[in-house]
Every structure is written in C-alpha cells, then in structure tokens.
Amino acid sequence: MSLRKKLSAVLAACTVTIPLSAVVAQPAYATGGTCGSGYNFLSSYPLRGYGSHYDTIGGYLSIYYNPSNGYNCAITRVKAAWDGKASYVYVFLGDGDSRSVRDPKLDSSANYHYYAGPVKLYLKDQCVYADGSLKYDGETYNTRDAAYGVHCG
C-alpha cells in the first residue's frame, strides 16, 4: 500500500472517531439545559458562597436572548467538579414586576443535581431579572448581581 493510501486511510479513521469521542466525553448536562437555536449568549454570573466560601464559585447562571422572538432564556449550571454532588439547583427569570418563571417551580419536590432550566420569558425591550442557586456540602451558593436588572433594553 502506498504512503498516500495509508495516510488517506488514517485520516478517514480519524474523521469518524474524533466526533464520536467528542460526544462521549461531554459532561452529563450537555445533553440538556440548552435554550435551543436562535438564542445568543448575553452573560454569565457566578454562584458564590457566603462568608469564608465567598471566593468559591459553585456554578454559573447564564442568560441568553433570541432577537427573532424577543424571548430571554436562563440556565443555572453546577461547576463540573460538583456535577451530581450539588443539590437544589434552581433558576429564576423575571421582569422585575409580576411575570416570572422558575425551574423547578416553587411547589415542586424536584431536586436537581446538574443544572436547572432552561426557563424562557418574553422580555423584549425590558430589563431581565434573573437568579440562580445551588447547595453543596451544606453551603448555599447563589448569584449576587443578576437579580437586580441585567441587560435592560
């Protein structure tokens, strides 16, 4: 077999195996917790602990916007090292007044361990109010800045 044919065979094998290994290596939450097509990433806010845990980031609240339909989307994700070990992960998205969505809902007994959301709300030309939280090893970690009207307009 010529060197050219051997290289072609190796490259063809890599083309097939690389995408398969990339799919297998994804974290558990990668298969869910996405806003879907058309949503553009706006910002991410760290979930911090309190007191001596303030410098520890337990995850992130991410906010997205879809300009074609005017909906915002929010997802809270646990940091990879705590996947499956965190509890009571939740996400909130609202207009700062009377309209809001939350996952899990207040009356739910759900206890998420990887991510919460996505939650979506029509907020075109309005301020986005969002919050995320989780518990890990007896401590609560949540956002500080996002709850006060981010991405107005």
N, C-alpha and C positions, 0 to 999 in steps of 0.2 A: 504494500500500500504506500502510495506517495506521501510525502510530508504534507502536501496541500490537502489531501483527502483526510489525513489523520487530524489536522487542525480543524477542518470543517466538522468532523465528527465530534471532536471535543467541544467546539463552540455550540453545536446543536444540542449536545447534552447539557451544557451549562444554561442554555436558554430555557430548557424545560425544568431543570432542578432549582435554579435560583428563585423563580417566582413561587414554587411550591414551598421552599424552605422559608421564604419571607412570610407566607401565610401561616405556617405552623408556628413561627416564632413570635407572633403578635400576642400582646397581653390579653387576658380574658375579656376585658371591657371593650376591646377593639371591634368586636362583632356587634356591639350595640352602643347606645349612647351617642349617636350622631344625629345631627339636625337634618341631614339629607341634602340633596342637591340644591344649589342656588343660594345657600347660606354662606356669607362671608364672615370670617373671624374678625371680631372687633377688639376684644381684650380678654385678659385672664387675670384673676385676682387670687392671691394665695390664701389658704386656710391656715391661720396661725393659732397656736395655743395661747394660754394665758400665763401670766407670771413668769416663772422660770422656763416655761415652754414657749414663750413668745417668739423666739428665734427659730423654732421648729415649724416647718411647713408640712402639713399633713396631706395636702392635695390642692386642687385649684378649681375655682368657679370660672367657666369660660362662657363668654357671651358672643352671639353671632347675630347677623342681620341679613334678611333676604330683601333686597331692594325691589324685586319684581312683585312681591305680595304685601310688603310692609310689616311682616312678622319678625319679631326678635325670638331668639331661642337661647336657652341657658342649660348648661350641664355642669354638675359637680362631679369631679373625678378624684379618687383616692390616689396618692402617690404610689408608684409601682411597688415599692418595698413593703407597703402596707396592704396590698391587694388581698382581699379575703379576710384580713385581720381587723380592719376597721368595722365600725357598726354605725347604724343610724345615719347613714349618708342621706342628705336631703338637698333639694334645690328649690328656690323661690324666684319668681319673676312677676313684677307688677308695674302698675302705672303710678304708684305713689298715692293713689286715692282709693278707689273701690274695686278695681279689676286686678285680679292676680291669679296665678296658677302655681301649684306646688306639687312636687313629687318626692316622697309619697304624700298623699292627701292627709290632712290632719286627723281624720277619723280612721286612717288605715293602720293595720298592725304590721305593715311591711317593715323589714329591717334590712336595708341594702348594705352590701359589703364592698362594692367596687365603684359604682357610680350611681347618680340619681339624674333622671331626665331622659331624654330632653323634654323640656317644657317650652311651649310656644305661646306667644301672645301678640296680638296686633297692636303695635306701638308706633306706627308711622307718625313722624313729627311730634313725638312725645319723649319725655325722659324715661329711661329704663331704670327701674329699681330691682336689684337682684341680691340674693343672699344664698350662701351655701354653708354647710356644716357637716361635721362627722365626729365620731367618738373613737378614740384609740387608747387603749391601756388606761382607761378611767378618766382620760382628759378630753375636753371638748376643743375642737379646732374649727374656727369659722372665719368668714370674711369680715373685714372692718370697713373698707372703703366703698364697696359696691352697693351697699344698702342705701346710699344717700344720693341717688340720681346720677347715674353714669350715662354717658352717650346721649345727651339731650339733643333733640333736633328732629 
